[in-house]
Amino acid sequence: MTNGGVDRSVECTGSLSAMISAFECVHDGWGVAVLVGVPNKDDAFKTHPINLLNEKTLKGTFFGNYKPPSDLPSVVEMYMNKELELEKFITHEVPFSEINKA
């Protein structure tokens, strides 16, 4: 279906099997897989070494390019100056006791 694999894949669930699939589905030679989801602390990412030898690229990111200690003050300032409209992202409110339902 993809003629050898996809150019890019992004995994956001933290599921180990999804991470492996995201990496293994990229095209040999130029495919790039980016892992964003946070896996279980005991999970181990395993793939056949040929996947690396075939010049696939595996990248990971934790909080993207965001660095909370240095970036958070500017985000707060943007919010306080009405430059960042967070309210439009709030669609529901639930009490803490029902957090698992949310």
C-alpha positions in Angstrom: 0.0 0.0 0.0 2.9 2.4 0.8 5.4 1.1 -1.7 8.0 0.1 0.9 6.9 2.1 4.0 5.8 5.5 5.1 8.1 8.6 5.0 7.1 9.6 8.6 5.3 8.1 11.5 4.4 9.6 14.9 3.4 7.5 17.8 1.5 9.3 20.7 -0.1 6.5 22.7 2.8 5.1 24.7 1.9 1.6 23.7 5.0 -0.4 23.2 3.6 -2.4 20.3 2.5 0.9 18.6 6.0 2.3 19.1 7.6 -0.7 17.5 5.0 -0.7 14.6 5.6 3.1 14.1 9.3 2.4 13.7 9.1 -0.7 11.6 6.6 0.8 9.1 8.8 3.6 7.9 10.6 3.4 4.6 14.1 2.0 4.4 16.7 4.6 3.6 14.8 7.8 4.6 11.9 6.9 6.9 11.6 8.7 10.3 9.7 7.5 13.3 9.0 10.0 16.1 8.0 8.5 19.5 6.0 10.9 21.7 4.0 8.7 23.9 5.4 7.7 27.3 5.7 3.9 27.7 5.4 1.9 30.9 8.6 2.2 32.9 9.3 -1.5 32.6 8.8 -1.7 28.8 11.8 -2.4 26.5 11.8 -1.4 22.9 13.0 -4.3 20.8 13.4 -4.5 17.1 15.6 -6.4 14.7 19.0 -4.7 14.1 18.4 -4.8 10.3 15.8 -2.0 10.9 18.6 0.3 12.0 21.1 -0.9 9.4 18.5 -0.1 6.6 18.9 3.6 7.5 15.6 4.1 9.2 15.7 7.0 11.8 14.2 6.7 15.2 13.6 9.9 17.2 12.0 10.5 20.6 10.8 13.5 22.4 9.7 14.2 25.9 7.6 17.4 26.3 8.6 18.2 22.6 11.0 21.0 22.5 9.5 22.5 25.6 11.6 23.1 28.7 9.3 23.9 31.7 11.8 25.7 34.0 12.7 28.2 31.3 9.6 28.3 29.1 6.8 28.2 31.6 7.2 31.8 32.8 6.8 33.2 29.3 3.7 31.0 28.8 2.2 32.4 32.0 3.1 36.0 30.8 1.4 35.4 27.5 -1.7 34.1 29.2 -1.8 37.0 31.6 -1.5 39.5 28.7 -4.4 37.7 26.9 -2.1 36.5 24.1 -2.8 32.9 24.8 -6.5 31.9 25.0 -6.6 28.7 27.0 -10.3 28.9 27.8 -11.3 27.9 24.3 -9.7 24.5 24.9 -11.8 23.7 28.0 -14.9 21.8 26.9 -16.0 20.1 30.1 -15.4 20.4 33.8 -15.6 17.4 36.1 -15.0 17.0 39.8 -11.8 15.4 40.9 -13.7 12.4 42.2 -14.8 11.6 38.6 -11.4 12.2 37.0 -11.2 8.6 35.6 -14.5 9.2 33.7 -13.1 12.3 32.1 
